Amino acid sequence: MPFVQGHLRNQSLTVTVRTECAHCTRPLQIDIDDRLAFRAVEAADPLIFVPLVDFEKLKDPSIIHAF
């Protein structure tokens, strides 16, 4: 995650995610910075969230499996 690397390096970092809409397959580009602020390129309004997961209690192989 960019926020961890940014703090460790004392730098501002941004991650670019290129994907597509699961409904209409329209391309999406989302930039997420080290403060978890995001910007969607073009006319998109994606739903973005960071799940609150207690990793010490997580028994599943990933957070995807936990949901």
Predicted model as a PDB file, atoms N, CA, C, CB and O in Angstrom, pLDDT in the B-factor column:
MODEL        1                                                                  
ATOM      1  N   MET A   1       0.847  -1.184   0.000  1.00 53.00           N  
ATOM      2  CA  MET A   1       0.000   0.000   0.000  1.00 53.00           C  
ATOM      3  C   MET A   1       0.889   1.243   0.000  1.00 53.00           C  
ATOM      4  CB  MET A   1      -0.962   0.000   1.226  1.00 53.00           C  
ATOM      5  O   MET A   1       1.938   1.273   0.643  1.00 53.00           O  
ATOM      6  N   PRO A   2       0.455   2.253  -0.724  1.00 55.00           N  
ATOM      7  CA  PRO A   2       1.289   3.442  -0.850  1.00 55.00           C  
ATOM      8  C   PRO A   2       1.481   4.187   0.463  1.00 55.00           C  
ATOM      9  CB  PRO A   2       0.694   4.367  -1.861  1.00 55.00           C  
ATOM     10  O   PRO A   2       2.527   4.803   0.670  1.00 55.00           O  
ATOM     11  N   PHE A   3       0.480   4.144   1.367  1.00 63.00           N  
ATOM     12  CA  PHE A   3       0.630   4.903   2.606  1.00 63.00           C  
ATOM     13  C   PHE A   3       1.723   4.333   3.482  1.00 63.00           C  
ATOM     14  CB  PHE A   3      -0.674   4.929   3.369  1.00 63.00           C  
ATOM     15  O   PHE A   3       2.401   5.090   4.177  1.00 63.00           O  
ATOM     16  N   VAL A   4       1.919   3.032   3.475  1.00 74.00           N  
ATOM     17  CA  VAL A   4       2.981   2.415   4.276  1.00 74.00           C  
ATOM     18  C   VAL A   4       4.340   2.766   3.687  1.00 74.00           C  
ATOM     19  CB  VAL A   4       2.801   0.876   4.343  1.00 74.00           C  
ATOM     20  O   VAL A   4       5.222   3.228   4.410  1.00 74.00           O  
ATOM     21  N   GLN A   5       4.525   2.554   2.389  1.00 74.00           N  
ATOM     22  CA  GLN A   5       5.795   2.851   1.736  1.00 74.00           C  
ATOM     23  C   GLN A   5       6.125   4.335   1.835  1.00 74.00           C  
ATOM     24  CB  GLN A   5       5.757   2.416   0.271  1.00 74.00           C  
ATOM     25  O   GLN A   5       7.279   4.702   2.059  1.00 74.00           O  
ATOM     26  N   GLY A   6       5.121   5.187   1.668  1.00 74.00           N  
ATOM     27  CA  GLY A   6       5.352   6.624   1.755  1.00 74.00           C  
ATOM     28  C   GLY A   6       5.872   7.042   3.118  1.00 74.00           C  
ATOM     29  O   GLY A   6       6.788   7.858   3.213  1.00 74.00           O  
ATOM     30  N   HIS A   7       5.292   6.487   4.172  1.00 74.00           N  
ATOM     31  CA  HIS A   7       5.750   6.824   5.522  1.00 74.00           C  
ATOM     32  C   HIS A   7       7.134   6.254   5.805  1.00 74.00           C  
ATOM     33  CB  HIS A   7       4.757   6.311   6.559  1.00 74.00           C  
ATOM     34  O   HIS A   7       7.970   6.913   6.424  1.00 74.00           O  
ATOM     35  N   LEU A   8       7.370   5.033   5.352  1.00 81.00           N  
ATOM     36  CA  LEU A   8       8.683   4.426   5.579  1.00 81.00           C  
ATOM     37  C   LEU A   8       9.793   5.185   4.856  1.00 81.00           C  
ATOM     38  CB  LEU A   8       8.673   2.970   5.125  1.00 81.00           C  
ATOM     39  O   LEU A   8      10.896   5.324   5.384  1.00 81.00           O  
ATOM     40  N   ARG A   9       9.510   5.666   3.672  1.00 82.00           N  
ATOM     41  CA  ARG A   9      10.505   6.385   2.873  1.00 82.00           C  
ATOM     42  C   ARG A   9      10.475   7.885   3.089  1.00 82.00           C  
ATOM     43  CB  ARG A   9      10.297   6.093   1.419  1.00 82.00           C  
ATOM     44  O   ARG A   9      11.322   8.612   2.572  1.00 82.00           O  
ATOM     45  N   ASN A  10       9.483   8.354   3.866  1.00 84.00           N  
ATOM     46  CA  ASN A  10       9.294   9.788   4.089  1.00 84.00           C  
ATOM     47  C   ASN A  10       9.116  10.519   2.751  1.00 84.00           C  
ATOM     48  CB  ASN A  10      10.496  10.377   4.869  1.00 84.00           C  
ATOM     49  O   ASN A  10       9.696  11.578   2.512  1.00 84.00           O  
ATOM     50  N   GLN A  11       8.286   9.910   1.887  1.00 84.00           N  
ATOM     51  CA  GLN A  11       8.007  10.451   0.561  1.00 84.00           C  
ATOM     52  C   GLN A  11       6.506  10.405   0.300  1.00 84.00           C  
ATOM     53  CB  GLN A  11       8.777   9.665  -0.532  1.00 84.00           C  
ATOM     54  O   GLN A  11       5.778   9.626   0.915  1.00 84.00           O  
ATOM     55  N   SER A  12       6.061  11.244  -0.614  1.00 85.00           N  
ATOM     56  CA  SER A  12       4.687  11.155  -1.100  1.00 85.00           C  
ATOM     57  C   SER A  12       4.667  10.191  -2.270  1.00 85.00           C  
ATOM     58  CB  SER A  12       4.131  12.557  -1.515  1.00 85.00           C  
ATOM     59  O   SER A  12       5.432  10.340  -3.223  1.00 85.00           O  
ATOM     60  N   LEU A  13       3.793   9.204  -2.196  1.00 85.00           N  
ATOM     61  CA  LEU A  13       3.688   8.206  -3.251  1.00 85.00           C  
ATOM     62  C   LEU A  13       2.250   8.115  -3.743  1.00 85.00           C  
ATOM     63  CB  LEU A  13       4.174   6.834  -2.753  1.00 85.00           C  
ATOM     64  O   LEU A  13       1.308   8.409  -3.007  1.00 85.00           O  
ATOM     65  N   THR A  14       2.096   7.709  -4.987  1.00 87.00           N  
ATOM     66  CA  THR A  14       0.784   7.493  -5.583  1.00 87.00           C  
ATOM     67  C   THR A  14       0.788   6.165  -6.318  1.00 87.00           C  
ATOM     68  CB  THR A  14       0.406   8.652  -6.540  1.00 87.00           C  
ATOM     69  O   THR A  14       1.755   5.822  -6.999  1.00 87.00           O  
ATOM     70  N   VAL A  15      -0.295   5.424  -6.176  1.00 87.00           N  
ATOM     71  CA  VAL A  15      -0.491   4.179  -6.899  1.00 87.00           C  
ATOM     72  C   VAL A  15      -1.589   4.414  -7.928  1.00 87.00           C  
ATOM     73  CB  VAL A  15      -0.855   3.001  -5.930  1.00 87.00           C  
ATOM     74  O   VAL A  15      -2.620   5.012  -7.619  1.00 87.00           O  
ATOM     75  N   THR A  16      -1.364   3.944  -9.147  1.00 90.00           N  
ATOM     76  CA  THR A  16      -2.363   4.045 -10.201  1.00 90.00           C  
ATOM     77  C   THR A  16      -2.938   2.663 -10.458  1.00 90.00           C  
ATOM     78  CB  THR A  16      -1.755   4.647 -11.500  1.00 90.00           C  
ATOM     79  O   THR A  16      -2.203   1.715 -10.736  1.00 90.00           O  
ATOM     80  N   VAL A  17      -4.255   2.557 -10.364  1.00 88.00           N  
ATOM     81  CA  VAL A  17      -4.962   1.305 -10.621  1.00 88.00           C  
ATOM     82  C   VAL A  17      -5.709   1.462 -11.939  1.00 88.00           C  
ATOM     83  CB  VAL A  17      -5.945   0.939  -9.446  1.00 88.00           C  
ATOM     84  O   VAL A  17      -6.555   2.345 -12.085  1.00 88.00           O  
ATOM     85  N   ARG A  18      -5.389   0.602 -12.889  1.00 90.00           N  
ATOM     86  CA  ARG A  18      -6.109   0.586 -14.164  1.00 90.00           C  
ATOM     87  C   ARG A  18      -6.957  -0.679 -14.193  1.00 90.00           C  
ATOM     88  CB  ARG A  18      -5.120   0.642 -15.397  1.00 90.00           C  
ATOM     89  O   ARG A  18      -6.436  -1.788 -14.077  1.00 90.00           O  
ATOM     90  N   THR A  19      -8.254  -0.507 -14.345  1.00 87.00           N  
ATOM     91  CA  THR A  19      -9.190  -1.624 -14.301  1.00 87.00           C  
ATOM     92  C   THR A  19     -10.352  -1.313 -15.224  1.00 87.00           C  
ATOM     93  CB  THR A  19      -9.687  -1.895 -12.851  1.00 87.00           C  
ATOM     94  O   THR A  19     -10.256  -0.422 -16.069  1.00 87.00           O  
ATOM     95  N   GLU A  20     -11.434  -2.030 -15.071  1.00 85.00           N  
ATOM     96  CA  GLU A  20     -12.626  -1.735 -15.852  1.00 85.00           C  
ATOM     97  C   GLU A  20     -13.859  -1.961 -14.998  1.00 85.00           C  
ATOM     98  CB  GLU A  20     -12.682  -2.599 -17.125  1.00 85.00           C  
ATOM     99  O   GLU A  20     -13.837  -2.698 -14.013  1.00 85.00           O  
ATOM    100  N   CYS A  21     -14.927  -1.308 -15.403  1.00 80.00           N  
ATOM    101  CA  CYS A  21     -16.200  -1.439 -14.701  1.00 80.00           C  
ATOM    102  C   CYS A  21     -16.700  -2.871 -14.867  1.00 80.00           C  
ATOM    103  CB  CYS A  21     -17.251  -0.412 -15.238  1.00 80.00           C  
ATOM    104  O   CYS A  21     -16.721  -3.396 -15.980  1.00 80.00           O  
ATOM    105  N   ALA A  22     -17.099  -3.499 -13.772  1.00 78.00           N  
ATOM    106  CA  ALA A  22     -17.594  -4.868 -13.832  1.00 78.00           C  
ATOM    107  C   ALA A  22     -18.949  -4.943 -14.528  1.00 78.00           C  
ATOM    108  CB  ALA A  22     -17.694  -5.452 -12.431  1.00 78.00           C  
ATOM    109  O   ALA A  22     -19.347  -6.000 -15.018  1.00 78.00           O  
ATOM    110  N   HIS A  23     -19.646  -3.825 -14.566  1.00 80.00           N  
ATOM    111  CA  HIS A  23     -20.979  -3.808 -15.182  1.00 80.00           C  
ATOM    112  C   HIS A  23     -20.921  -3.561 -16.688  1.00 80.00           C  
ATOM    113  CB  HIS A  23     -21.842  -2.741 -14.525  1.00 80.00           C  
ATOM    114  O   HIS A  23     -21.522  -4.304 -17.465  1.00 80.00           O  
ATOM    115  N   CYS A  24     -20.193  -2.511 -17.100  1.00 84.00           N  
ATOM    116  CA  CYS A  24     -20.216  -2.115 -18.519  1.00 84.00           C  
ATOM    117  C   CYS A  24     -18.874  -2.287 -19.227  1.00 84.00           C  
ATOM    118  CB  CYS A  24     -20.649  -0.677 -18.635  1.00 84.00           C  
ATOM    119  O   CYS A  24     -18.777  -2.012 -20.423  1.00 84.00           O  
ATOM    120  N   THR A  25     -17.849  -2.731 -18.524  1.00 86.00           N  
ATOM    121  CA  THR A  25     -16.481  -2.948 -19.030  1.00 86.00           C  
ATOM    122  C   THR A  25     -15.795  -1.666 -19.494  1.00 86.00           C  
ATOM    123  CB  THR A  25     -16.512  -3.932 -20.174  1.00 86.00           C  
ATOM    124  O   THR A  25     -14.806  -1.726 -20.225  1.00 86.00           O  
ATOM    125  N   ARG A  26     -16.302  -0.522 -19.082  1.00 85.00           N  
ATOM    126  CA  ARG A  26     -15.640   0.744 -19.417  1.00 85.00           C  
ATOM    127  C   ARG A  26     -14.338   0.850 -18.632  1.00 85.00           C  
ATOM    128  CB  ARG A  26     -16.567   1.963 -19.111  1.00 85.00           C  
ATOM    129  O   ARG A  26     -14.322   0.561 -17.436  1.00 85.00           O  
ATOM    130  N   PRO A  27     -13.247   1.257 -19.275  1.00 87.00           N  
ATOM    131  CA  PRO A  27     -11.969   1.382 -18.566  1.00 87.00           C  
ATOM    132  C   PRO A  27     -12.034   2.436 -17.451  1.00 87.00           C  
ATOM    133  CB  PRO A  27     -10.854   1.739 -19.554  1.00 87.00           C  
ATOM    134  O   PRO A  27     -12.682   3.472 -17.596  1.00 87.00           O  
ATOM    135  N   LEU A  28     -11.356   2.151 -16.351  1.00 85.00           N  
ATOM    136  CA  LEU A  28     -11.267   3.079 -15.218  1.00 85.00           C  
ATOM    137  C   LEU A  28      -9.806   3.223 -14.813  1.00 85.00           C  
ATOM    138  CB  LEU A  28     -12.130   2.585 -14.012  1.00 85.00           C  
ATOM    139  O   LEU A  28      -9.042   2.258 -14.842  1.00 85.00           O  
ATOM    140  N   GLN A  29      -9.435   4.422 -14.441  1.00 89.00           N  
ATOM    141  CA  GLN A  29      -8.115   4.653 -13.851  1.00 89.00           C  
ATOM    142  C   GLN A  29      -8.320   5.418 -12.562  1.00 89.00           C  
ATOM    143  CB  GLN A  29      -7.164   5.432 -14.828  1.00 89.00           C  
ATOM    144  O   GLN A  29      -8.960   6.470 -12.543  1.00 89.00           O  
ATOM    145  N   ILE A  30      -7.773   4.881 -11.486  1.00 87.00           N  
ATOM    146  CA  ILE A  30      -7.923   5.480 -10.156  1.00 87.00           C  
ATOM    147  C   ILE A  30      -6.534   5.680  -9.569  1.00 87.00           C  
ATOM    148  CB  ILE A  30      -8.809   4.584  -9.215  1.00 87.00           C  
ATOM    149  O   ILE A  30      -5.741   4.741  -9.506  1.00 87.00           O  
ATOM    150  N   ASP A  31      -6.239   6.905  -9.138  1.00 89.00           N  
ATOM    151  CA  ASP A  31      -4.975   7.222  -8.473  1.00 89.00           C  
ATOM    152  C   ASP A  31      -5.235   7.325  -6.976  1.00 89.00           C  
ATOM    153  CB  ASP A  31      -4.353   8.550  -9.029  1.00 89.00           C  
ATOM    154  O   ASP A  31      -6.142   8.040  -6.550  1.00 89.00           O  
ATOM    155  N   ILE A  32      -4.435   6.608  -6.169  1.00 85.00           N  
ATOM    156  CA  ILE A  32      -4.573   6.624  -4.711  1.00 85.00           C  
ATOM    157  C   ILE A  32      -3.237   7.069  -4.128  1.00 85.00           C  
ATOM    158  CB  ILE A  32      -5.000   5.210  -4.149  1.00 85.00           C  
ATOM    159  O   ILE A  32      -2.196   6.484  -4.427  1.00 85.00           O  
ATOM    160  N   ASP A  33      -3.272   8.116  -3.289  1.00 84.00           N  
ATOM    161  CA  ASP A  33      -2.010   8.615  -2.740  1.00 84.00           C  
ATOM    162  C   ASP A  33      -1.746   8.046  -1.355  1.00 84.00           C  
ATOM    163  CB  ASP A  33      -2.020  10.140  -2.682  1.00 84.00           C  
ATOM    164  O   ASP A  33      -2.530   7.251  -0.836  1.00 84.00           O  
ATOM    165  N   ASP A  34      -0.641   8.459  -0.768  1.00 79.00           N  
ATOM    166  CA  ASP A  34      -0.211   7.910   0.515  1.00 79.00           C  
ATOM    167  C   ASP A  34      -1.095   8.348   1.681  1.00 79.00           C  
ATOM    168  CB  ASP A  34       1.211   8.314   0.786  1.00 79.00           C  
ATOM    169  O   ASP A  34      -0.936   7.846   2.794  1.00 79.00           O  
ATOM    170  N   ARG A  35      -2.021   9.273   1.445  1.00 78.00           N  
ATOM    171  CA  ARG A  35      -2.983   9.674   2.479  1.00 78.00           C  
ATOM    172  C   ARG A  35      -4.345   9.021   2.249  1.00 78.00           C  
ATOM    173  CB  ARG A  35      -3.134  11.204   2.504  1.00 78.00           C  
ATOM    174  O   ARG A  35      -5.331   9.359   2.904  1.00 78.00           O  
ATOM    175  N   LEU A  36      -4.378   8.052   1.281  1.00 78.00           N  
ATOM    176  CA  LEU A  36      -5.583   7.332   0.875  1.00 78.00           C  
ATOM    177  C   LEU A  36      -6.611   8.235   0.198  1.00 78.00           C  
ATOM    178  CB  LEU A  36      -6.209   6.668   2.076  1.00 78.00           C  
ATOM    179  O   LEU A  36      -7.784   7.876   0.101  1.00 78.00           O  
ATOM    180  N   ALA A  37      -6.180   9.395  -0.266  1.00 83.00           N  
ATOM    181  CA  ALA A  37      -7.050  10.231  -1.097  1.00 83.00           C  
ATOM    182  C   ALA A  37      -7.030   9.630  -2.492  1.00 83.00           C  
ATOM    183  CB  ALA A  37      -6.584  11.747  -1.110  1.00 83.00           C  
ATOM    184  O   ALA A  37      -5.993   9.144  -2.944  1.00 83.00           O  
ATOM    185  N   PHE A  38      -8.165   9.660  -3.177  1.00 81.00           N  
ATOM    186  CA  PHE A  38      -8.196   9.069  -4.507  1.00 81.00           C  
ATOM    187  C   PHE A  38      -8.773  10.039  -5.523  1.00 81.00           C  
ATOM    188  CB  PHE A  38      -9.003   7.778  -4.496  1.00 81.00           C  
ATOM    189  O   PHE A  38      -9.520  10.959  -5.191  1.00 81.00           O  
ATOM    190  N   ARG A  39      -8.402   9.799  -6.767  1.00 85.00           N  
ATOM    191  CA  ARG A  39      -8.896  10.603  -7.876  1.00 85.00           C  
ATOM    192  C   ARG A  39      -9.166   9.644  -9.020  1.00 85.00           C  
ATOM    193  CB  ARG A  39      -7.875  11.732  -8.289  1.00 85.00           C  
ATOM    194  O   ARG A  39      -8.293   8.879  -9.431  1.00 85.00           O  
ATOM    195  N   ALA A  40     -10.385   9.697  -9.526  1.00 83.00           N  
ATOM    196  CA  ALA A  40     -10.740   8.880 -10.684  1.00 83.00           C  
ATOM    197  C   ALA A  40     -10.541   9.722 -11.934  1.00 83.00           C  
ATOM    198  CB  ALA A  40     -12.214   8.355 -10.588  1.00 83.00           C  
ATOM    199  O   ALA A  40     -11.043  10.841 -12.029  1.00 83.00           O  
ATOM    200  N   VAL A  41      -9.808   9.177 -12.882  1.00 78.00           N  
ATOM    201  CA  VAL A  41      -9.560   9.865 -14.139  1.00 78.00           C  
ATOM    202  C   VAL A  41     -10.794   9.681 -15.022  1.00 78.00           C  
ATOM    203  CB  VAL A  41      -8.264   9.324 -14.843  1.00 78.00           C  
ATOM    204  O   VAL A  41     -11.411   8.615 -15.022  1.00 78.00           O  
ATOM    205  N   GLU A  42     -11.145  10.706 -15.763  1.00 72.00           N  
ATOM    206  CA  GLU A  42     -12.333  10.755 -16.614  1.00 72.00           C  
ATOM    207  C   GLU A  42     -13.584  10.891 -15.750  1.00 72.00           C  
ATOM    208  CB  GLU A  42     -12.424   9.490 -17.507  1.00 72.00           C  
ATOM    209  O   GLU A  42     -13.500  11.194 -14.560  1.00 72.00           O  
ATOM    210  N   ALA A  43     -14.711  10.670 -16.348  1.00 67.00           N  
ATOM    211  CA  ALA A  43     -15.988  10.881 -15.657  1.00 67.00           C  
ATOM    212  C   ALA A  43     -16.418   9.614 -14.931  1.00 67.00           C  
ATOM    213  CB  ALA A  43     -17.080  11.318 -16.653  1.00 67.00           C  
ATOM    214  O   ALA A  43     -17.351   8.934 -15.357  1.00 67.00           O  
ATOM    215  N   ALA A  44     -15.752   9.307 -13.859  1.00 66.00           N  
ATOM    216  CA  ALA A  44     -16.095   8.117 -13.076  1.00 66.00           C  
ATOM    217  C   ALA A  44     -16.269   8.509 -11.626  1.00 66.00           C  
ATOM    218  CB  ALA A  44     -15.011   7.019 -13.216  1.00 66.00           C  
ATOM    219  O   ALA A  44     -15.622   9.437 -11.140  1.00 66.00           O  
ATOM    220  N   ASP A  45     -17.137   7.806 -10.942  1.00 67.00           N  
ATOM    221  CA  ASP A  45     -17.369   8.035  -9.521  1.00 67.00           C  
ATOM    222  C   ASP A  45     -17.369   6.684  -8.811  1.00 67.00           C  
ATOM    223  CB  ASP A  45     -18.715   8.801  -9.279  1.00 67.00           C  
ATOM    224  O   ASP A  45     -18.411   6.209  -8.358  1.00 67.00           O  
ATOM    225  N   PRO A  46     -16.183   6.069  -8.720  1.00 64.00           N  
ATOM    226  CA  PRO A  46     -16.124   4.709  -8.159  1.00 64.00           C  
ATOM    227  C   PRO A  46     -16.354   4.697  -6.653  1.00 64.00           C  
ATOM    228  CB  PRO A  46     -14.777   4.070  -8.473  1.00 64.00           C  
ATOM    229  O   PRO A  46     -16.111   5.686  -5.961  1.00 64.00           O  
ATOM    230  N   LEU A  47     -16.819   3.572  -6.171  1.00 66.00           N  
ATOM    231  CA  LEU A  47     -16.945   3.353  -4.734  1.00 66.00           C  
ATOM    232  C   LEU A  47     -15.643   2.728  -4.266  1.00 66.00           C  
ATOM    233  CB  LEU A  47     -18.184   2.442  -4.383  1.00 66.00           C  
ATOM    234  O   LEU A  47     -15.300   1.614  -4.662  1.00 66.00           O  
ATOM    235  N   ILE A  48     -14.924   3.448  -3.424  1.00 62.00           N  
ATOM    236  CA  ILE A  48     -13.634   2.971  -2.933  1.00 62.00           C  
ATOM    237  C   ILE A  48     -13.677   2.977  -1.413  1.00 62.00           C  
ATOM    238  CB  ILE A  48     -12.454   3.851  -3.469  1.00 62.00           C  
ATOM    239  O   ILE A  48     -14.135   3.940  -0.797  1.00 62.00           O  
ATOM    240  N   PHE A  49     -13.199   1.900  -0.821  1.00 65.00           N  
ATOM    241  CA  PHE A  49     -13.139   1.846   0.628  1.00 65.00           C  
ATOM    242  C   PHE A  49     -11.947   1.013   1.055  1.00 65.00           C  
ATOM    243  CB  PHE A  49     -14.438   1.274   1.212  1.00 65.00           C  
ATOM    244  O   PHE A  49     -11.437   0.194   0.291  1.00 65.00           O  
ATOM    245  N   VAL A  50     -11.519   1.228   2.261  1.00 66.00           N  
ATOM    246  CA  VAL A  50     -10.463   0.426   2.858  1.00 66.00           C  
ATOM    247  C   VAL A  50     -11.115  -0.386   3.969  1.00 66.00           C  
ATOM    248  CB  VAL A  50      -9.274   1.321   3.401  1.00 66.00           C  
ATOM    249  O   VAL A  50     -11.553   0.183   4.969  1.00 66.00           O  
ATOM    250  N   PRO A  51     -11.188  -1.705   3.814  1.00 70.00           N  
ATOM    251  CA  PRO A  51     -11.856  -2.510   4.835  1.00 70.00           C  
ATOM    252  C   PRO A  51     -11.080  -2.497   6.141  1.00 70.00           C  
ATOM    253  CB  PRO A  51     -12.036  -3.946   4.350  1.00 70.00           C  
ATOM    254  O   PRO A  51      -9.850  -2.551   6.157  1.00 70.00           O  
ATOM    255  N   LEU A  52     -11.814  -2.426   7.218  1.00 76.00           N  
ATOM    256  CA  LEU A  52     -11.201  -2.490   8.543  1.00 76.00           C  
ATOM    257  C   LEU A  52     -11.113  -3.963   8.939  1.00 76.00           C  
ATOM    258  CB  LEU A  52     -12.022  -1.656   9.605  1.00 76.00           C  
ATOM    259  O   LEU A  52     -12.123  -4.604   9.232  1.00 76.00           O  
ATOM    260  N   VAL A  53      -9.915  -4.472   8.942  1.00 75.00           N  
ATOM    261  CA  VAL A  53      -9.694  -5.894   9.213  1.00 75.00           C  
ATOM    262  C   VAL A  53      -8.732  -6.024  10.390  1.00 75.00           C  
ATOM    263  CB  VAL A  53      -9.133  -6.631   7.952  1.00 75.00           C  
ATOM    264  O   VAL A  53      -7.683  -5.382  10.420  1.00 75.00           O  
ATOM    265  N   ASP A  54      -9.096  -6.851  11.346  1.00 78.00           N  
ATOM    266  CA  ASP A  54      -8.211  -7.151  12.464  1.00 78.00           C  
ATOM    267  C   ASP A  54      -7.321  -8.316  12.023  1.00 78.00           C  
ATOM    268  CB  ASP A  54      -9.024  -7.499  13.782  1.00 78.00           C  
ATOM    269  O   ASP A  54      -7.710  -9.478  12.130  1.00 78.00           O  
ATOM    270  N   PHE A  55      -6.130  -7.995  11.531  1.00 74.00           N  
ATOM    271  CA  PHE A  55      -5.251  -9.010  10.967  1.00 74.00           C  
ATOM    272  C   PHE A  55      -4.739  -9.994  12.009  1.00 74.00           C  
ATOM    273  CB  PHE A  55      -4.089  -8.353  10.285  1.00 74.00           C  
ATOM    274  O   PHE A  55      -4.345 -11.107  11.660  1.00 74.00           O  
ATOM    275  N   GLU A  56      -4.736  -9.608  13.272  1.00 81.00           N  
ATOM    276  CA  GLU A  56      -4.302 -10.541  14.310  1.00 81.00           C  
ATOM    277  C   GLU A  56      -5.307 -11.674  14.496  1.00 81.00           C  
ATOM    278  CB  GLU A  56      -4.095  -9.803  15.633  1.00 81.00           C  
ATOM    279  O   GLU A  56      -4.931 -12.784  14.875  1.00 81.00           O  
ATOM    280  N   LYS A  57      -6.588 -11.397  14.231  1.00 84.00           N  
ATOM    281  CA  LYS A  57      -7.629 -12.412  14.396  1.00 84.00           C  
ATOM    282  C   LYS A  57      -8.012 -13.083  13.080  1.00 84.00           C  
ATOM    283  CB  LYS A  57      -8.855 -11.791  15.021  1.00 84.00           C  
ATOM    284  O   LYS A  57      -8.778 -14.047  13.086  1.00 84.00           O  
ATOM    285  N   LEU A  58      -7.506 -12.602  11.972  1.00 81.00           N  
ATOM    286  CA  LEU A  58      -7.867 -13.138  10.666  1.00 81.00           C  
ATOM    287  C   LEU A  58      -7.290 -14.537  10.478  1.00 81.00           C  
ATOM    288  CB  LEU A  58      -7.377 -12.206   9.551  1.00 81.00           C  
ATOM    289  O   LEU A  58      -6.073 -14.721  10.500  1.00 81.00           O  
ATOM    290  N   LYS A  59      -8.158 -15.512  10.295  1.00 85.00           N  
ATOM    291  CA  LYS A  59      -7.732 -16.895  10.112  1.00 85.00           C  
ATOM    292  C   LYS A  59      -7.775 -17.304   8.634  1.00 85.00           C  
ATOM    293  CB  LYS A  59      -8.615 -17.832  10.943  1.00 85.00           C  
ATOM    294  O   LYS A  59      -7.170 -18.305   8.251  1.00 85.00           O  
ATOM    295  N   ASP A  60      -8.481 -16.540   7.814  1.00 83.00           N  
ATOM    296  CA  ASP A  60      -8.607 -16.842   6.389  1.00 83.00           C  
ATOM    297  C   ASP A  60      -7.304 -16.520   5.654  1.00 83.00           C  
ATOM    298  CB  ASP A  60      -9.779 -16.051   5.771  1.00 83.00           C  
ATOM    299  O   ASP A  60      -6.498 -15.734   6.150  1.00 83.00           O  
ATOM    300  N   PRO A  61      -7.087 -17.121   4.474  1.00 82.00           N  
ATOM    301  CA  PRO A  61      -5.851 -16.870   3.732  1.00 82.00           C  
ATOM    302  C   PRO A  61      -5.742 -15.445   3.187  1.00 82.00           C  
ATOM    303  CB  PRO A  61      -5.744 -17.844   2.593  1.00 82.00           C  
ATOM    304  O   PRO A  61      -4.644 -14.982   2.879  1.00 82.00           O  
ATOM    305  N   SER A  62      -6.877 -14.747   3.067  1.00 75.00           N  
ATOM    306  CA  SER A  62      -6.864 -13.357   2.616  1.00 75.00           C  
ATOM    307  C   SER A  62      -8.142 -12.677   3.100  1.00 75.00           C  
ATOM    308  CB  SER A  62      -6.735 -13.267   1.059  1.00 75.00           C  
ATOM    309  O   SER A  62      -9.070 -13.342   3.561  1.00 75.00           O  
ATOM    310  N   ILE A  63      -8.182 -11.353   2.993  1.00 72.00           N  
ATOM    311  CA  ILE A  63      -9.408 -10.664   3.431  1.00 72.00           C  
ATOM    312  C   ILE A  63     -10.571 -10.951   2.483  1.00 72.00           C  
ATOM    313  CB  ILE A  63      -9.169  -9.142   3.520  1.00 72.00           C  
ATOM    314  O   ILE A  63     -11.731 -10.838   2.880  1.00 72.00           O  
ATOM    315  N   ILE A  64     -10.278 -11.320   1.242  1.00 74.00           N  
ATOM    316  CA  ILE A  64     -11.348 -11.691   0.302  1.00 74.00           C  
ATOM    317  C   ILE A  64     -12.089 -12.913   0.817  1.00 74.00           C  
ATOM    318  CB  ILE A  64     -10.776 -11.968  -1.112  1.00 74.00           C  
ATOM    319  O   ILE A  64     -13.318 -12.966   0.761  1.00 74.00           O  
ATOM    320  N   HIS A  65     -11.352 -13.893   1.316  1.00 73.00           N  
ATOM    321  CA  HIS A  65     -11.977 -15.100   1.846  1.00 73.00           C  
ATOM    322  C   HIS A  65     -12.806 -14.808   3.107  1.00 73.00           C  
ATOM    323  CB  HIS A  65     -10.907 -16.148   2.154  1.00 73.00           C  
ATOM    324  O   HIS A  65     -13.776 -15.515   3.380  1.00 73.00           O  
ATOM    325  N   ALA A  66     -12.440 -13.796   3.860  1.00 70.00           N  
ATOM    326  CA  ALA A  66     -13.148 -13.463   5.094  1.00 70.00           C  
ATOM    327  C   ALA A  66     -14.535 -12.913   4.825  1.00 70.00           C  
ATOM    328  CB  ALA A  66     -12.353 -12.462   5.898  1.00 70.00           C  
ATOM    329  O   ALA A  66     -15.426 -13.016   5.668  1.00 70.00           O  
ATOM    330  N   PHE A  67     -14.718 -12.323   3.635  1.00 69.00           N  
ATOM    331  CA  PHE A  67     -16.038 -11.765   3.304  1.00 69.00           C  
ATOM    332  C   PHE A  67     -16.836 -12.797   2.589  1.00 69.00           C  
ATOM    333  CB  PHE A  67     -15.924 -10.496   2.449  1.00 69.00           C  
ATOM    334  O   PHE A  67     -17.981 -12.542   2.215  1.00 69.00           O  
TER     335      PHE A  67                                                      
ENDMDL                                                                          
END                                                                             
